[in-house]
Amino acid sequence: MHATTPTAGLQLRSLIKPDGELELSLVNEAIPSPAADDVVVRIEAAPINPSDIGLLFGAADMSTATAAGTSTHPVITARIPERAMKGMAARVGQSLPVGNEGAGVVVAAGASAEAQALLGQTVAVLGGAMYTQYRCIKVEQCLRLPAGTTPAEGASCFVNPLTALGMVETMRREGHKALVHTAAASNLGQMLNRICIKDGIALVNIVRKPEQEAILRAIGARYVCNATAPTFMDDLTQALIATGATIAFDATGGGKLAGQILSCMEAALNKTATEYSRYGSTTHKQVYIYGGLDTSATEFNRNFGMAWGMGGWLLFPFLQRIGTEAAQALRQRVANELKTTFASNYAKEISLAQALQLDAIQTYGQRATGIKYLINPNQ
């Protein structure tokens, strides 16, 4: 390790105690010397994604959160409802690092040629534990960013871009020609729109607020349906007739939306059916749930025939299924279009200590459109 590289740095940790208390804190973590194929990255930007919030807070009721500690080493505690502790059993007593992805500058490198080639370079990194000042990680988990790219511009290089690309790739591989996306005004949703516009793919966007409709129409989205509008089911059916979309990716998870999408897909298919079948349309309709913005139970009325599916979809198992070569092709597209198709917007940049302030937690914990936060661990 270079003589000027610190030997330790702050890292944000999430701990669930046996008594049902969540504790968030900053700890001093030793920085290991890089092995031959490792590099040490000074992390300067790491986004707070919904998937990060899931690990950060666990099943805690954050309305019970209280603050202690010092200004440089704050500690947040919150209660986990007793009924939710069973689902947290596997992580009780473990102090877990948080943060799926980030970006920064390589300040130390192992002996291999691949590692040495990254020394001094700005890279995006995927591999967990990114809410930390320094991260030692394998070269293969780094993506060298194009010249002139800042860590903030490359921080969201993996999770949202690869998820959006993964949705399109899943659509193609499973034989569909258009798709539906919920919570569609998010950073991820806006990326998905840019991909679909660029690639000539019809996309049906589902949102909940007029201002979210406006965001999407401003970037060129053609089909936008408001789930809170009294005409939602008719609007969605008409959009599905126009696009032929028979696959959907649902970020909400709970409630009735997934079932409503399948019902409207069936209604759209029946509009063009040439003969009646008591089993419904023979065209397969698929909804993949990939998030949990609505934590209530998933409800549906089975009025969409027999050719349907509802299941889960996650990025990392998808990347494993398609193999290294295909996954690398997706990563390269992200790098090539980082400042256009895959650009991210953040409401605020905060430090590690500020990430553990109650007012910040109250804001980014909403997971709402337009309030995505970026952590700079070295701020």
C-alpha positions in Angstrom: 0.0 0.0 0.0 1.2 3.5 -0.8 2.8 5.3 2.1 0.2 8.1 2.0 -2.8 5.8 2.1 -4.4 5.6 5.5 -4.5 2.3 7.3 -8.0 2.7 8.6 -11.2 4.5 7.6 -14.8 5.0 8.7 -17.5 2.5 7.6 -21.3 2.6 8.2 -22.6 -0.5 9.9 -26.1 -1.9 10.5 -26.7 -4.2 13.5 -29.8 -5.9 14.7 -29.6 -6.9 18.4 -31.4 -10.0 19.9 -33.7 -7.7 21.8 -35.1 -6.2 18.6 -33.1 -3.0 18.4 -31.6 -1.7 15.2 -28.3 0.2 15.7 -26.7 2.2 12.9 -23.2 3.5 13.6 -19.8 4.4 12.1 -16.8 2.2 13.0 -13.1 2.5 12.3 -12.3 -0.3 9.9 -8.7 -1.4 9.1 -7.8 -1.1 5.4 -6.2 -4.4 4.2 -3.1 -4.4 2.0 -4.3 -5.4 -1.5 -3.5 -8.8 -2.8 -2.1 -9.2 -6.3 -5.5 -8.8 -8.0 -6.9 -6.2 -5.6 -7.1 -2.4 -5.5 -7.9 0.0 -2.8 -10.5 2.6 -3.8 -11.0 5.9 -2.0 -14.8 6.0 -2.2 -16.0 9.5 -3.1 -19.6 8.7 -4.1 -22.1 6.0 -3.2 -25.9 6.2 -3.9 -28.6 5.3 -1.4 -30.7 2.9 -3.4 -33.9 1.2 -2.2 -32.0 -2.1 -2.0 -29.5 -0.3 0.3 -32.3 1.0 2.5 -33.6 -2.5 2.9 -30.3 -3.7 4.5 -29.7 -0.4 6.3 -33.0 -0.4 8.2 -34.0 -4.0 8.1 -37.5 -4.4 9.4 -37.1 -1.5 11.9 -39.9 1.0 12.4 -37.9 4.2 11.7 -40.6 6.4 13.3 -39.1 5.1 16.6 -35.6 6.2 15.7 -33.5 8.2 18.2 -30.1 9.7 17.9 -27.1 9.5 20.2 -23.3 9.5 19.9 -21.2 12.5 18.7 -21.3 14.7 15.6 -18.5 12.7 14.0 -19.6 9.3 15.3 -23.4 9.4 15.5 -25.5 6.4 16.6 -29.1 5.8 15.5 -31.3 3.2 17.2 -34.8 2.1 16.3 -37.2 -0.6 17.4 -38.1 -3.7 15.2 -41.7 -4.9 15.7 -41.8 -8.2 17.5 -43.8 -9.8 14.6 -41.0 -8.8 12.2 -38.1 -10.3 14.1 -38.5 -13.8 12.7 -37.7 -12.4 9.3 -34.5 -10.8 10.7 -33.2 -14.0 12.5 -30.4 -14.7 10.0 -28.7 -11.3 10.6 -29.2 -10.9 14.4 -25.9 -10.1 16.1 -24.1 -9.3 12.9 -22.7 -5.9 12.3 -23.2 -5.6 8.5 -21.5 -3.0 6.1 -24.0 -1.3 3.8 -23.9 0.1 0.2 -24.1 -1.9 -3.0 -22.1 0.3 -5.3 -20.0 3.4 -5.4 -17.2 5.2 -7.2 -13.8 6.7 -6.4 -10.1 6.8 -7.1 -7.7 3.9 -6.9 -5.1 4.8 -4.3 -3.3 1.5 -4.0 -3.0 -1.6 -6.1 -1.7 -5.2 -5.9 1.2 -6.5 -8.0 -0.8 -7.8 -11.0 -0.6 -5.9 -14.2 -4.4 -5.5 -14.2 -4.4 -3.9 -10.7 -1.4 -1.7 -11.5 -3.2 -0.4 -14.6 -6.0 1.0 -12.4 -3.7 2.9 -10.0 -4.8 6.6 -10.0 -7.8 5.9 -12.2 -11.5 6.8 -11.4 -13.5 3.6 -11.2 -17.0 2.5 -10.4 -17.2 -0.4 -8.0 -19.9 -3.1 -7.3 -19.5 -5.4 -4.3 -21.1 -4.2 -1.1 -19.7 -2.3 1.8 -19.5 1.0 -0.2 -20.5 3.3 2.6 -16.9 3.4 3.6 -14.0 5.7 3.1 -11.7 3.1 1.6 -12.7 -0.2 -0.1 -10.3 -3.0 -0.9 -11.8 -5.0 -3.8 -11.0 -7.3 -6.7 -10.0 -5.7 -10.0 -12.9 -7.6 -11.8 -15.4 -5.8 -9.6 -14.2 -2.4 -10.9 -15.2 -0.5 -14.1 -12.8 2.1 -15.3 -14.8 5.2 -16.0 -14.3 7.3 -19.2 -11.8 10.2 -18.9 -13.4 13.3 -17.4 -16.1 11.3 -15.5 -16.4 12.2 -11.8 -17.1 9.7 -9.1 -20.6 11.3 -8.6 -21.3 10.7 -12.3 -20.2 7.1 -12.1 -21.6 6.2 -8.6 -24.8 4.7 -9.9 -23.1 2.8 -12.7 -24.4 -0.7 -11.8 -27.6 -1.2 -9.9 -30.1 1.0 -11.7 -28.5 0.8 -15.2 -28.0 -3.0 -15.1 -31.5 -3.5 -13.7 -33.0 -1.4 -16.5 -31.0 -3.2 -19.1 -31.8 -6.5 -17.4 -35.5 -5.8 -17.7 -35.2 -5.2 -21.5 -33.0 -8.3 -21.9 -35.4 -10.4 -20.0 -38.2 -9.2 -22.2 -36.3 -10.2 -25.3 -35.2 -13.6 -24.0 -38.7 -14.5 -22.9 -40.2 -13.6 -26.3 -42.2 -10.4 -25.4 -42.1 -7.3 -27.5 -43.0 -4.5 -25.1 -43.0 -4.0 -21.3 -44.7 -2.3 -18.4 -42.9 -0.7 -15.5 -44.3 0.6 -12.2 -42.9 3.4 -10.0 -41.8 4.6 -13.4 -40.7 8.2 -12.6 -37.7 7.0 -10.4 -34.1 7.3 -11.6 -34.3 3.7 -12.7 -37.6 4.4 -14.5 -36.2 7.4 -16.4 -33.2 5.3 -17.5 -35.5 2.6 -18.7 -37.4 5.1 -20.8 -34.2 6.4 -22.3 -33.2 2.8 -23.2 -36.5 2.0 -24.7 -36.7 5.2 -26.7 -33.2 4.6 -28.0 -33.8 1.0 -28.8 -37.3 1.5 -30.3 -39.1 -0.5 -27.6 -42.7 0.3 -26.5 -42.9 1.0 -22.7 -45.9 1.5 -20.6 -45.2 3.6 -17.5 -47.3 3.4 -14.3 -47.0 6.3 -11.8 -49.1 7.6 -8.9 -48.9 11.4 -9.2 -49.5 14.0 -12.0 -46.1 15.5 -11.4 -44.6 12.1 -12.1 -46.5 11.9 -15.3 -45.0 15.3 -16.3 -41.5 14.1 -15.5 -41.8 11.2 -17.9 -43.6 13.0 -20.7 -40.9 15.7 -20.6 -38.2 13.0 -21.5 -40.3 11.6 -24.3 -42.4 8.8 -22.7 -45.5 8.1 -24.8 -47.5 5.8 -22.6 -48.0 7.0 -19.0 -50.8 5.8 -16.7 -51.7 7.2 -13.3 -52.7 4.4 -10.9 -54.7 6.8 -8.7 -56.8 8.1 -11.6 -60.4 6.8 -11.8 -59.8 5.8 -15.4 -56.6 3.9 -14.6 -57.8 0.4 -15.6 -59.2 1.7 -18.9 -56.1 3.8 -19.6 -53.8 0.9 -18.9 -55.8 -1.5 -21.1 -55.7 1.0 -24.0 -51.9 1.4 -23.6 -51.5 -2.4 -23.6 -53.6 -2.7 -26.7 -51.4 -0.1 -28.4 -48.1 -1.6 -27.4 -48.8 -5.3 -27.1 -46.9 -5.4 -23.8 -47.2 -8.8 -22.0 -44.4 -8.5 -19.4 -44.3 -6.1 -16.5 -41.7 -5.3 -13.8 -43.3 -4.1 -10.5 -41.4 -2.1 -7.9 -44.3 -1.9 -5.5 -44.7 -5.6 -4.7 -47.7 -5.3 -2.3 -51.3 -4.3 -2.9 -53.4 -4.9 -6.0 -51.2 -3.4 -8.7 -49.6 -6.6 -10.0 -53.0 -8.3 -10.3 -54.5 -5.2 -12.0 -51.7 -5.3 -14.6 -52.4 -9.0 -15.4 -56.1 -8.2 -15.6 -55.6 -5.4 -18.1 -53.2 -7.5 -20.1 -55.9 -10.2 -20.4 -58.5 -7.5 -21.3 -56.2 -6.1 -24.0 -55.6 -9.5 -25.5 -59.3 -10.3 -25.6 -60.0 -7.2 -27.5 -58.2 -8.7 -30.5 -59.1 -12.4 -29.9 -60.7 -14.2 -32.9 -62.4 -16.9 -30.8 -63.6 -17.5 -27.3 -61.8 -19.7 -24.8 -63.1 -20.4 -21.3 -59.5 -20.7 -20.2 -58.7 -17.1 -21.4 -56.0 -16.0 -23.8 -53.3 -18.5 -24.7 -50.7 -15.7 -24.7 -48.5 -15.9 -21.6 -48.7 -12.8 -19.4 -45.9 -12.2 -16.8 -45.4 -9.9 -13.9 -42.1 -9.8 -12.1 -41.9 -8.2 -8.7 -38.5 -6.7 -8.1 -39.1 -4.3 -5.2 -41.2 -3.8 -2.1 -42.2 -0.1 -2.0 -45.6 -1.4 -0.7 -45.0 -3.7 2.2 -48.6 -5.0 2.4 -49.7 -8.4 1.0 -49.9 -8.9 -2.7 -53.5 -9.2 -3.7 -55.2 -10.2 -6.9 -58.4 -11.6 -8.4 -57.6 -14.4 -10.8 -59.6 -13.1 -13.7 -56.8 -13.2 -16.3 -57.1 -16.8 -17.7 -54.6 -19.6 -17.2 -51.6 -18.3 -19.2 -49.9 -16.1 -16.6 -47.1 -15.9 -14.2 -46.1 -13.8 -11.2 -42.7 -14.2 -9.6 -39.7 -12.4 -8.3 -36.8 -10.9 -10.3 -33.5 -9.7 -8.9 -30.5 -8.3 -10.7 -27.6 -10.4 -9.4 -29.3 -13.8 -10.1 -30.2 -12.5 -13.6 -26.5 -11.6 -14.3 -25.4 -15.0 -13.2 -27.9 -16.7 -15.5 -26.9 -14.8 -18.6 -23.2 -15.5 -18.0 -20.0 -13.4 -17.9 -19.8 -12.4 -21.5 -23.4 -11.1 -21.8 -23.1 -9.3 -18.4 -19.9 -7.6 -19.5 -21.6 -6.4 -22.7 -24.3 -4.7 -20.6 -21.6 -3.1 -18.4 -19.8 -1.8 -21.4 -23.0 -0.2 -22.7 -23.4 1.5 -19.4 -19.8 2.9 -19.6 -20.4 4.1 -23.1 -23.6 5.9 -22.3 -22.9 7.0 -18.7 -23.6 10.7 -19.2 -26.6 10.2 -21.5 -28.8 7.1 -21.2 -27.6 6.2 -17.7 -27.2 9.6 -16.1 -28.5 9.8 -12.5 -29.8 12.8 -10.5 -29.4 13.3 -6.8 -31.3 15.6 -4.5 -28.4 16.0 -2.1 -24.8 14.9 -1.3 -24.1 14.0 2.3 -21.3 12.7 4.4 -21.3 9.4 6.3 -22.1 11.2 9.5 -24.9 13.2 7.9 -26.4 9.9 6.6 -27.0 9.1 10.3 -29.0 12.3 11.1 -32.6 11.9 11.8 -33.8 14.6 9.3 -31.8 13.0 6.5 -33.1 9.5 7.4 -36.6 10.8 7.3 -36.1 12.2 3.8 -34.2 9.5 2.0 -36.0 6.8 3.8 -39.2 7.7 1.9 -37.7 6.2 -1.3 -39.7 8.8 -3.2 -39.1 10.3 -6.6 -36.7 13.2 -6.7 -35.1 12.7 -3.2 -32.3 10.2 -4.0 -29.3 11.0 -1.8 -25.6 10.4 -2.6 -23.1 9.7 0.2 -19.5 11.0 -0.1 -17.7 9.0 2.6 -14.7 11.3 2.3 -16.6 14.6 2.5 
